[in-house]
Amino acid sequence: MPESKFEIQMLHDRVMIKIVDGNGERLSSSGIVIPATAQVAKRLVWGEVFGTGQHVRSVQVGNRVLFAPDDQYEVEVQGTPYLVMRERDLHAVASARSDSGGTGLYL
C-alpha cells in the first residue's frame, strides 16, 4: 500500500519550530571557540517557525524566534526534527532591520 501524505495544521496557540542554530561549537565575540561540550545554564536558541495554530497572534511562518528548547515536545516529520510549543513560551521574534532610524538589537 503506498504511503499517503498529510498536511499538518497546528491547533490553537501551538507553534512548530525547527532549530536553526545547532548545539555544536560556538564562537565568542572575541574569536574564542567554545566547544559543544561546554555547559551553559538555561541557554536560549533561535529557530524558524514552520507552522502556527489559528490563535497565534505574534509570529508567522518564516519568522525567527528565540526560545528555551528544554522540556518541549519534539516531533519528526519526513526525517527532520521539529519542536512544538505554545506561543507564550517564545521569548522574542527577530524581524528585518528597519530603515526608520529605530534602535534595537540585530542578528
Number of C-alpha atoms within 10 A of each C-alpha: 3 4 5 5 6 6 5 10 12 17 13 13 15 20 27 25 26 19 20 13 11 11 11 10 12 15 10 9 7 6 8 9 11 13 12 12 9 9 9 8 5 9 10 14 16 21 23 21 23 17 20 25 17 12 13 18 10 11 18 17 13 12 16 21 22 17 21 14 20 9 8 13 11 15 14 9 9 6 7 8 12 21 19 19 20 15 20 12 14 17 13 13 17 15 11 8 13 9 7 6 7 7 9 7 6 8 6
